[in-house]
Amino acid sequence: MMRFALAILFVSLAGFALANQPFKRTLKLMGSRFEITVVANNETEANQFIDLAVAEITRIEKLISSWDPDSETSAVNTAAGKKAVKVSPELFNLIKRAIGISKLTDGAFDITYASMDRIWKFDGSMKEMPSEESIKASVSKVGYQNIVLDETNSTVFLKKEGMKIGFGAIGKGYAADKAKDLLIQKGVIAGIINASGDMNTWGKQPNGEDWMVAITNPMDKNKAFALLPIEHGAVVTSGDYEKYVSFNGKRYAHIIDPRTGYPATGIISATVFAPKAELADALATSIFVMGIDVGIDRINQLPNIECIIVDEQGNIHQSKNIKIETE
């Protein structure tokens, strides 16, 4: 899934004599670009805090990676259709929450999407649509209903051989949440974890202003169409404007509906605001699959969650309680 279109705007601190300042480090983690910003007294203190966040994110990656043959996730996938695998409480609870989001979105979000055959190509090489039969077959092993959890023994069992779980649509958000929680626990008063577009903030800028998030206009990447204050929350934008295919005049996004095997249509950008990046991450993906009307209706039923959607024509749709400052 693409992550883009979010930038934190720092209000100028000129004229302020402040001990606390924002310090930022950019690095590659979980195969993606992370920006970690902390408000600290000095650079030495900031680097110590950022090192803690990096260590926590690296720990999460080792837990949920399906590429690492020694990870708990790989053990679950290898045993699919054969036996249940005992996992740590942390991974068990992450899978349990993922199933909860699947139920909430009627299967538009599904961590067993990793079982899907990759028959759609979004690199320009596809010249015709896959056949209906191959599309149907591509999702034959997908279905969160076939994940069996045993709370007593902390085991996970995938019913079908060849089934796989993956955390590509939720993992970076979860890692951002965990790093944020750890830094708050260590006394960091404010900061931002930007996990390749999964933005997680807490506290305020040193001058007392909220962190401001600029959301890029997907019709013109050099411009922002919205400016919003974020305090102790997360915002995630998903989009397809650089990664899609068109057949018979219809545009197909790179986000695939795990229930049908067909790509999502009609939306080019979905931004979700939520208390946790894990949830915002999952819902941003789900909105593409559910579509504008169902997506906004579902978001409107959830407390403390809002969304902004841009459709293929560039029209902006938003949930009922969001307030946008347009540029």
C-alpha positions in Angstrom: 0.0 0.0 0.0 1.3 3.5 -0.8 1.8 5.9 2.0 2.2 9.6 1.1 0.8 13.1 1.3 1.4 13.9 4.9 3.9 16.5 6.2 4.3 18.1 9.6 4.5 21.8 9.5 6.7 23.4 12.2 5.5 26.8 13.3 8.5 29.2 13.3 10.2 29.4 16.7 11.9 32.7 16.0 11.8 35.0 19.0 11.3 32.1 21.4 14.0 31.4 24.0 13.1 27.8 24.7 15.0 25.0 26.3 13.0 22.3 24.5 13.4 22.0 20.8 12.3 19.5 18.1 15.0 17.1 16.9 14.5 14.9 13.9 16.1 11.8 12.4 15.2 10.2 9.1 16.1 6.5 8.5 15.0 3.3 6.8 13.1 0.8 9.0 10.7 -2.0 8.1 11.7 -1.4 4.5 10.2 2.1 4.6 11.2 5.7 5.3 10.7 6.7 9.0 11.0 10.2 10.4 11.2 10.3 14.2 10.9 13.7 15.9 11.2 14.3 19.6 11.0 17.5 21.7 14.0 17.5 24.0 16.4 19.7 26.0 19.4 19.1 23.7 20.7 16.9 20.9 22.3 14.3 23.1 19.1 13.7 25.0 17.1 13.6 21.7 19.4 11.0 20.2 19.0 8.8 23.2 15.2 8.9 22.9 15.3 8.4 19.1 17.6 5.3 19.6 14.9 3.9 22.0 12.2 4.4 19.3 14.4 2.7 16.6 15.1 -0.3 18.9 11.3 -0.7 19.5 10.4 -0.4 15.9 13.1 -3.0 15.0 11.7 -5.3 17.7 8.2 -5.1 16.2 9.5 -5.8 12.7 11.1 -9.0 13.9 7.8 -10.0 15.5 5.5 -9.4 12.5 7.8 -10.0 9.6 6.7 -12.6 7.1 10.1 -12.4 5.3 12.1 -13.5 8.4 11.9 -17.3 8.5 12.5 -17.2 12.3 9.7 -14.8 13.1 6.5 -15.9 14.9 4.5 -14.8 11.9 6.5 -17.1 9.6 6.0 -20.0 12.0 2.2 -19.5 11.9 2.3 -19.3 8.1 4.5 -22.4 7.7 2.1 -24.4 9.9 -1.0 -23.4 7.9 -3.4 -26.3 7.5 -1.3 -28.5 9.7 -1.2 -27.3 13.3 -1.7 -24.5 15.7 1.3 -22.4 16.7 1.9 -20.9 20.1 2.7 -17.2 19.9 3.5 -14.4 22.3 0.6 -12.5 23.8 1.6 -9.4 21.8 1.2 -11.1 18.4 -1.9 -12.9 19.6 -3.6 -9.7 20.6 -2.5 -7.9 17.4 -4.1 -10.7 15.3 -7.2 -10.6 17.5 -7.6 -6.8 16.9 -7.0 -7.3 13.2 -9.9 -9.8 13.1 -12.0 -7.3 14.9 -11.3 -4.7 12.2 -12.1 -7.3 9.5 -15.5 -7.8 11.1 -16.0 -4.0 11.4 -15.3 -3.5 7.7 -17.2 -6.6 6.5 -13.9 -8.1 5.3 -12.6 -5.1 3.4 -9.6 -5.3 5.7 -8.1 -8.8 6.1 -4.6 -9.8 7.2 -5.0 -13.1 5.3 -4.6 -11.0 2.1 -1.1 -12.3 2.2 -2.5 -15.6 0.8 -3.6 -13.8 -2.4 -2.0 -14.7 -5.7 -0.4 -11.6 -7.2 -2.1 -11.6 -10.6 -2.5 -7.9 -10.9 0.6 -5.9 -12.0 0.8 -2.2 -11.5 4.2 -1.6 -13.1 2.9 -0.9 -16.6 3.4 -4.5 -17.8 -0.3 -5.5 -17.8 -1.9 -5.3 -21.3 -5.2 -7.0 -20.4 -7.3 -7.8 -17.4 -6.8 -11.2 -15.8 -9.6 -13.7 -16.5 -12.6 -13.9 -14.1 -11.6 -17.5 -13.2 -8.0 -16.5 -12.3 -9.3 -13.5 -10.2 -11.6 -15.8 -8.3 -8.9 -18.4 -7.8 -6.4 -15.7 -6.6 -8.4 -15.2 -3.3 -9.4 -18.9 -2.7 -7.2 -19.0 0.4 -8.1 -15.6 1.7 -10.6 -15.3 4.6 -10.1 -14.0 8.2 -12.9 -16.4 9.2 -10.3 -19.3 8.7 -8.0 -17.9 11.5 -8.6 -19.9 14.7 -7.5 -18.3 17.9 -7.2 -20.2 21.2 -7.1 -17.6 24.0 -6.3 -20.2 26.7 -3.2 -21.6 25.0 -2.3 -18.4 23.0 -2.2 -20.3 19.7 -3.0 -19.3 16.2 -4.2 -21.8 13.5 -4.7 -21.1 9.8 -7.3 -23.7 8.6 -6.2 -23.9 4.9 -2.8 -25.1 3.7 -1.1 -22.3 1.8 -2.9 -19.6 3.9 -0.7 -16.7 5.1 -1.1 -13.7 7.3 0.7 -10.4 6.7 0.8 -7.0 8.4 1.6 -4.8 5.5 -1.6 -2.8 6.0 -1.3 -2.4 9.8 2.3 -3.1 10.8 3.9 0.3 10.4 1.0 1.9 12.2 1.3 -0.6 15.1 5.1 0.0 15.3 4.5 3.8 15.4 2.0 3.4 18.2 4.4 1.3 20.2 7.4 3.6 19.7 5.2 6.6 20.7 3.9 4.8 23.9 7.5 4.0 24.9 8.7 7.5 24.4 5.8 8.9 26.4 6.7 6.4 29.2 10.3 7.6 29.1 9.1 11.2 29.7 9.3 12.7 26.1 6.7 15.5 26.3 6.0 15.8 22.6 7.0 14.3 19.2 6.1 12.7 16.0 6.6 9.2 14.6 6.1 9.4 10.8 6.2 5.8 9.5 6.2 6.4 5.8 3.0 8.4 6.0 1.6 6.8 9.1 1.7 10.0 11.2 1.5 9.7 15.0 1.8 12.7 17.2 1.6 13.7 20.9 2.0 16.9 22.9 2.6 20.3 21.2 5.3 22.2 19.6 7.7 24.0 22.0 5.9 27.3 21.4 2.6 25.8 22.5 1.1 25.4 19.1 -0.4 22.2 17.8 1.4 20.1 15.3 -0.1 20.9 11.9 -0.5 18.3 9.2 -0.6 19.3 5.5 -2.4 16.8 3.3 -1.2 16.8 -0.3 -3.7 17.3 -3.1 -3.6 14.0 -5.0 -4.4 15.9 -8.3 -1.3 18.1 -7.8 1.4 16.6 -5.6 3.1 20.0 -5.3 0.1 21.5 -3.5 -1.7 20.8 -0.2 -5.4 21.0 -0.1 -5.9 20.8 3.7 -4.1 21.9 6.8 -5.2 20.3 10.1 -4.1 20.5 13.7 -3.2 17.1 15.3 -2.8 16.6 19.0 -2.1 13.2 20.5 -3.5 11.3 17.6 -2.7 9.6 14.3 -3.4 10.4 10.7 -2.8 8.0 7.7 -3.3 8.7 4.0 -3.5 5.9 1.4 -3.6 6.6 -2.3 -3.4 5.1 -5.8 -2.6 8.1 -8.0 0.8 6.7 -8.9 0.0 3.0 -8.9 -3.0 1.9 -10.9 -4.1 0.3 -14.2 -6.8 1.3 -16.6 -8.9 -1.0 -18.8 -11.9 -0.1 -20.9 -11.8 3.4 -19.5 -12.0 2.2 -15.9 -9.3 2.9 -13.4 -8.3 0.1 -11.0 -6.3 1.0 -7.8 -3.4 -1.1 -6.5 -5.5 -1.9 -3.4 -7.2 -5.2 -3.9 -10.5 -6.2 -2.4 -9.5 -9.4 -0.4 -13.1 -10.7 -0.8 -13.3 -10.6 -4.6 -9.7 -10.3 -5.9 -10.7 -7.1 -7.9 -8.9 -3.8 -7.4 -10.7 -0.9 -5.7 -12.2 1.8 -7.9 -13.6 5.3 -7.5 -11.1 6.7 -4.9 -7.6 8.1 -5.4 -6.9 9.2 -1.8 -8.2 8.4 1.7 -7.1 10.0 4.9 -8.1 8.7 8.3 -7.7 10.4 11.7 -7.8 8.1 14.7 -6.4 7.8 18.3 -4.1 5.0 17.1 -2.1 4.7 13.9 -2.8 1.0 13.8 -6.5 1.6 13.4 -6.0 4.6 11.1 -3.7 2.4 8.9 -6.3 -0.4 8.6 -9.2 1.9 8.0 -7.5 4.0 5.3 -7.1 0.7 3.3 -10.6 -0.4 4.0 -12.2 2.8 2.8 -10.7 2.2 -0.7 -12.4 -1.2 -0.8 -15.7 -0.2 0.8 -16.1 2.9 -1.4 -17.1 6.5 -0.7 -20.6 6.1 0.7 -20.1 2.9 2.7 -16.7 4.1 3.9 -17.9 7.5 5.2 -21.0 5.9 6.8 -18.9 3.4 8.6 -16.5 6.1 9.8 -19.4 8.2 11.0 -20.5 5.4 13.3 -17.1 5.2 15.0 -16.2 7.5 18.0 -13.1 9.8 17.6 -12.4 8.8 14.0 -12.7 11.0 10.9 -11.8 10.8 7.3 -11.3 12.8 4.1 -11.7 11.1 0.7 -10.8 12.4 -2.7 -12.5 10.7 -5.7 -11.3 10.1 -9.2 -12.7 13.5 -10.3 -10.9 15.3 -7.5 -14.0 15.9 -5.4 -13.5 16.0 -1.7 -15.8 13.9 0.6 -15.5 14.0 4.4 -17.0 12.5 7.6 -19.4 14.6 9.5 -17.3 16.1 12.3 -14.1 17.0 10.5 -13.0 20.6 10.2 -10.7 21.4 7.3 -8.6 24.6 6.8 -8.1 24.7 3.1 -5.1 26.5 1.7 
